[in-house]
């Protein structure tokens, strides 16, 4: 084989590998988009869940005046996951806050749970007027 033929074959092989690599990059980008749609985009400025750190578990009375649970202060970071469960016989109102953003009230029915998969610094819980109830909080 002549050197020119070897170079031509090598260039063809490199071009084929570049095309395969481009296809793989496209597939990885599609997988990343799918995961971002399902789980959200990670934020570099927020510490993720550390399984070596114990979670915050608390039972909070839902009364007429909202009970404020400072998750960022208690966990040392905003909560990135967790849930609230209404253990009582009456409805509860729930508000979530992160920074200057506040959403709610969400009505948490008796024996119902709400999972969070978003950042929360503060959770506020109050009764709806039906009577007091108890809400169990689990946050990491």
Long-range contacts (C-beta under 8 A, 24 or more apart in sequence): 39-117, 40-117, 40-118, 43-119, 46-77, 46-78, 46-80, 46-119, 47-77, 48-80, 49-80, 49-81, 49-140, 53-140, 55-82, 55-138, 55-139, 55-140, 56-82, 56-137, 56-138, 56-139, 56-140, 57-136, 57-137, 57-138, 58-136, 58-137, 59-87, 59-134, 59-135, 59-136, 59-137, 60-125, 60-134, 60-135, 60-136, 60-137, 61-132, 61-133, 61-134, 62-86, 62-88, 62-90, 62-92, 62-93, 62-125, 62-126, 62-127, 62-132, 62-133, 62-134, 62-135, 63-126, 63-127, 63-132, 64-126, 64-127, 65-126, 66-93, 66-95, 66-124, 66-125, 66-126, 67-124, 67-125, 67-126, 68-122, 68-123, 68-124, 69-122, 69-123, 69-124, 69-125, 69-137, 70-121, 70-122, 71-120, 71-121, 71-122, 71-123, 71-139, 72-121, 72-122, 75-139, 75-140, 78-119, 78-120, 78-121, 79-116, 79-119, 79-120, 79-121, 79-139, 79-140, 80-119, 80-140, 81-115, 81-116, 81-117, 81-139, 81-140, 82-115, 82-116, 82-120, 82-137, 82-138, 82-139, 82-140, 83-113, 83-114, 83-115, 83-116, 83-137, 83-138, 84-108, 84-113, 84-114, 84-116, 84-123, 84-125, 84-135, 84-136, 84-137, 84-138, 85-112, 85-113, 85-135, 85-136, 85-138, 86-110, 86-111, 86-112, 86-113, 86-133, 86-134, 86-135, 87-111, 87-133, 87-134, 87-135, 87-136, 88-132, 88-133, 88-134, 88-135, 89-131, 89-133, 90-127, 90-128, 90-130, 90-131, 90-132, 90-133, 91-127, 91-128, 91-130, 91-133, 92-125, 92-126, 92-127, 92-128, 92-133, 92-135, 93-125, 93-126, 93-127, 93-128, 94-123, 94-124, 94-125, 94-135, 95-122, 95-123, 95-124, 96-120, 96-122, 96-123, 97-121, 97-122, 97-123, 97-124, 98-122, 108-135
